[in-house]
Every structure is written in structure tokens, then in C-alpha cells.
Amino acid sequence: MHPFFFFGAIHHAVLLAVLAFFVLFAASKADGFVKILGNVLGYLLLICVVLWIIAVVLGPVLGIHPFGTMSFNDMHPGMGPHWAHPPMQPMQAPPAK
């Protein structure tokens, strides 16, 4: 796996967290429906940050590859030896009664 994918993912998570901070800050200064909407959007962004970090950590463990880091056989599953049909087994005669 490409090691710089983690740096890019953490970079995006930090940017989302900063955006959530500013949305929550602006919501704290607002009144009425705008305050409720800002709080909901800010907390949704923070939830997205947490899910993003969990996905970055668990992706390689579960075998999920980020875009652009798959091997050739992963992108074209029909191109390998595992695609061939299994060898024919000789037919067995049914048991005599």
C-alpha cells in the first residue's frame, strides 16, 4: 500500500475538523433555526472525521484498497491463473445396490 495515502487521509480529516470547528463557532453566534442547523452540520462533520479516521485505520486490515493503489490482478480479476476452470474430475460410478 502506498504510505503517503495515510498522510493524505489525515490531511483531509484535519481539514474537515477545522471546517467543523468554524461551523460550530458560527452556529454558537447565531440564533434560531440557523443555530440548530449549524450545530447539526458541525456535529455531522465531526462524525465524518471520526468515520474517515476509522476507515483509514481499518481499510488495510479488511483488505480495502484506496483508489489507485490496487495491483494489476486486483483491478482485472479475470487475468490470473485463478480464473481457469478447475480440472475435470473423473466421473465415479454410482454404488452398486
C-alpha positions as CSV (number, residue, x, y, z in Angstrom):
1,M,0.0,0.0,0.0
2,H,1.2,3.5,-0.8
3,P,2.4,5.1,2.5
4,F,1.5,8.6,1.5
5,F,-2.2,7.7,1.3
6,F,-2.3,7.9,5.1
7,F,-0.8,11.4,5.1
8,G,-3.4,12.5,2.6
9,A,-6.2,10.9,4.5
10,I,-5.1,12.5,7.8
11,H,-4.7,15.8,6.0
12,H,-8.3,15.7,4.8
13,A,-9.5,14.7,8.3
14,V,-7.8,17.7,9.8
15,L,-9.3,20.0,7.2
16,L,-12.8,18.6,7.9
17,A,-12.2,19.0,11.7
18,V,-11.1,22.7,11.2
19,L,-14.2,23.3,9.0
20,A,-16.4,21.7,11.7
21,F,-14.8,24.0,14.3
22,F,-15.7,27.1,12.2
23,V,-19.2,25.9,11.5
24,L,-19.8,25.2,15.2
25,F,-18.2,28.6,16.1
26,A,-20.5,30.4,13.7
27,A,-23.5,28.4,15.0
28,S,-22.8,29.5,18.5
29,K,-23.1,33.1,17.5
30,A,-26.4,32.6,15.5
31,D,-30.0,32.5,16.7
32,G,-33.0,30.3,16.0
33,F,-33.0,27.8,13.2
34,V,-29.6,28.8,11.9
35,K,-28.1,27.9,15.2
36,I,-29.8,24.5,15.1
37,L,-28.7,23.9,11.5
38,G,-25.2,25.0,12.2
39,N,-24.9,22.6,15.2
40,V,-26.3,19.7,13.3
41,L,-23.9,20.4,10.3
42,G,-20.9,20.9,12.6
43,Y,-21.5,17.6,14.5
44,L,-22.1,15.8,11.2
45,L,-18.7,17.0,10.0
46,L,-17.1,15.8,13.2
47,I,-18.8,12.4,12.8
48,C,-17.4,12.3,9.3
49,V,-13.9,13.0,10.6
50,V,-14.2,10.1,13.1
51,L,-15.5,7.7,10.4
52,W,-12.8,8.9,8.0
53,I,-10.1,8.1,10.5
54,I,-11.7,4.7,11.3
55,A,-11.8,3.9,7.6
56,V,-8.1,4.8,7.1
57,V,-7.1,2.6,10.0
58,L,-9.4,-0.4,9.2
59,G,-9.2,-0.3,5.4
60,P,-5.9,-2.1,5.1
61,V,-6.9,-4.6,7.8
62,L,-10.1,-5.5,5.9
63,G,-8.3,-5.6,2.5
64,I,-9.9,-2.4,1.2
65,H,-7.6,-0.7,-1.2
66,P,-7.7,3.1,-1.8
67,F,-8.2,4.3,-5.3
68,G,-5.0,3.9,-7.4
69,T,-3.1,1.5,-5.2
70,M,-4.5,-1.8,-6.4
71,S,-2.3,-4.3,-8.0
72,F,-2.9,-5.4,-11.6
73,N,-4.5,-8.6,-10.6
74,D,-6.9,-6.8,-8.2
75,M,-8.1,-4.5,-11.0
76,H,-8.5,-7.2,-13.5
77,P,-9.6,-10.4,-11.6
78,G,-10.1,-12.4,-14.8
79,M,-6.5,-12.1,-15.9
80,G,-4.8,-14.5,-13.4
81,P,-4.4,-18.3,-13.1
82,H,-7.3,-18.4,-10.6
83,W,-9.7,-17.7,-13.4
84,A,-9.2,-21.0,-15.1
85,H,-11.8,-23.7,-14.6
86,P,-10.9,-26.4,-12.1
87,P,-9.5,-29.6,-13.7
88,M,-12.1,-32.2,-14.6
89,Q,-12.5,-35.0,-12.1
90,P,-13.2,-38.5,-13.5
91,M,-16.8,-39.5,-13.0
92,Q,-17.4,-42.1,-10.4
93,A,-19.8,-44.9,-11.0
94,P,-22.8,-45.0,-8.7
95,P,-22.5,-47.5,-5.9
96,A,-24.0,-50.9,-6.7
97,K,-27.2,-51.9,-4.9
